[in-house]
Amino acid sequence: MSRKKNKSSFLGLLIILAIVGGFLYVYFSSAFERKAPTIVVKNNGFWNLRTPLKVTISDDSGIKEYKIILKTKEGSTELEHEEPLTADKLINIELKPPRTAYTMKDKDIEIVVMARDISKWNLLEGNSAQKIFKLHIDKKRPQVNIITNSYKISLGGSAIVIFKALDENMNQLYIETGAKRKFKVEPFYKENYYIALIAWPIIDSTFRATIVAKDKAGNITKSYVPLYLKKRAYRLSKIKIKDRFLKGKIADLAEEFEETQGVFKPIEQFKIINEDVRAKNEALIHKITSEVPQNMISSFHIKPMYPLKNGQVVAHFGDHRKYYYNGKFVSEAYHLGLDMASHAMAPIITKNAGKVVFADYNGLYGNDPIISHGLGLYTLYGHCSSLDIAVDDAVSANAKIANTGKTGYAMGDHLHFGVLVQGVEVRPQEWMDKQWIKLNITDIIKSAKKSIDKE
Ligand SMILES: [Zn+2]
């Protein structure tokens, strides 16, 4: 009797264990996983009905079935319905709009994506997921009209462009030039009008300016800016490096820069200073001078620049300097400013008002204050012995800002005068020329305003 009882309770235990084991197996087995598929539709809330929508469905066990439906106020259309036999864990779909979508009136649609996995969970039904993506339809390309622009641009020079750009969902607006360089634009005069200074970098052999307008739905309009290109010849100088120079200025600078610590060969020190230190100093200058204000402006007045009274030009903008040592080429650089000298520690005057964006020591450039004059136009004053200004100061026209000197990479007391347009060094002579400013900047702005007023 008791043996029989023991036997049956043992059997009961076995059954319970089997049930628990079964449950545990189902619960932890990958065949019964309980995670629903993940659905992603790459979008920013807009669709132009041209670029396919990228739909991604993923699941740990594999996808058994998926369905994509387009919903508008007028009704629903099934775009896709698949039951892949391979039960992939990842499915990428390039969803094209149905033909009917082009004629539909509804601008706001829904893309409904449903997916089910091959898991045996849910009484073998699997886990299912559904996601709704609300999209605004925008098929219209941005509208771009050039109002006016400078007639020409010179290699190393500047130009101005004024245009109209219109789109309900504008996302990006800029001017692209040949070397994939982008110039920012600033709102001008009235709504939907823009202005930009652009520059032809001296190291780019060709130039082509294109206004690029992109909306949120990915519609793009590109408009070519008709500019007459004027090539300019810049000087190529071959410079022999003398030991006296290496033992003097270069040895002094080598002590100062971290890049030359532990480098003892004078010609190596020169190469590092002329290339690595210069690149670092110029990168800082380019970063500081890349900003363009985004407030709407209705005018832009610039007076001819003339920073140093009776300053004699001692080195030109754009000189391509090639350095040789013992008959061998060692390094090269472009001189990206205009060097002027009068007497030692001569006063430096800014002819134009502006805001000080940098007033510090910057390696080869020594003390080189930088002033922003608006519209992405900046002036830079290198090798100063002393500064009268500090960052964020507002300077008025004709203010004395500093004294010339020989800080940084300078042999004698002089001013390295730099002009930059959105981080690109340009020929200072243009901005020192009253006639050039009138013809290429002031008159263009005047005629643009006249045209805009007529529209
Ligand atoms: Zn210079």
Residues whose N, C-alpha, C, O or C-beta is under 5 A from the ligand:
A	BS01	ZN	G337 D339 H416
